[in-house]
């Protein structure tokens, strides 16, 4: 098992509810990947940019996705696929 | 005087547990977290510890002991933000929460525990909430002093809860070997020295003559005796007090040990830039500059100088820190870690900018900070920082107290 840094913008399906953000799916390599479970979330700050990070479990692996609250971009940060 | 009730919350194998929380595939497996570009283990999961894997071991040693071990690169931001979420839970029980390190907090619940039942009930509720809201396990020690609470937490690991009541402290300490007091005020060398004096247990230390202890350990003799009696104590600071800034500092372990003066200079400048930026953010200026240096043989040195004026200028801090380096240290050995801090702080009300030279510097610094705030850290930087970047710049350093930063960076 090894984690690979990706850093690619991805299209993401998300529900904003009860003050929380819940990712349902994202598209990567022309494939729609359904999220099974969001396992953890944390914040970072780069300059004035606040970035929310999510670790998620989906079919076939573990992913880290970030959401930039300044430019509203979703980025697939890391992937670990068996 | 009211008996105090102190809790120590100690997260179990913290960095490794956060990684197991993020990636459940790692649960139940031997996992070790190591730093960026480093080959040293910072934390190992309990599954890895069963094989003898310990903090400070090299990845090579760990793999030899536990061939199936999974090595994960640590992410300090993730750990710091998770810590802050834990602090929020703790603050629901008392405002007297003292952050001791990234994964340890002291709580003084003397005035609030009755709201929740007993001290044990508070411990149980904290454990439940950290487990259900964050997903992590912790060990909690309860005692009448910080030292006893820390000892209790240490004894209850992992995922335990242990209360040592005031009336039981003497009995608890009586036959406790000195080794168990390591990390609670007694280091390895002190323990060795005490053994040479015939003191092998905490109880014996508590009963030892203060004169004898003072003769061998100076003023610390009194503290050692109090530790042995379970009486050594200091108040738990409130969470807000943690935010009162006494010094601003940064330290970084280099990606690899070096004796290249250009790299060292560049790293030092980078640290000074970070320190100065935070000082300006907090609107403080200081005049005591401390340089901390660790050589590759782990020998650590610290030297400080006090200026005639207050400053929050990165180049001023750098100039003086480098002067300390040249005068006192030099390149006796390869350097592993560098740290700079500024203390003796005052609120920066702009008085030094009355001078023309400072005015120009101030304007330049303001513009630089604005650009970096808007477009990200290091967008505008001194050209010489490129050397540090090429060597492997460390990007992440969160805005928590200097002491905590030092502690977590020592772990990473």
Interface residues (C-beta under 8 A of the other chain):
Chain A: X1 X3 X37 X39 X40 X42 X43 X44 X46 X47 X48 X49 X53 X55 X57 X62 X64 X80 X82
Chain B: X18 X21 X22 X23 X24 X25 X70 X72 X73 X77 X78 X81 X82 X135 X372 X373 X374 X375 X376 X377 X379 X396
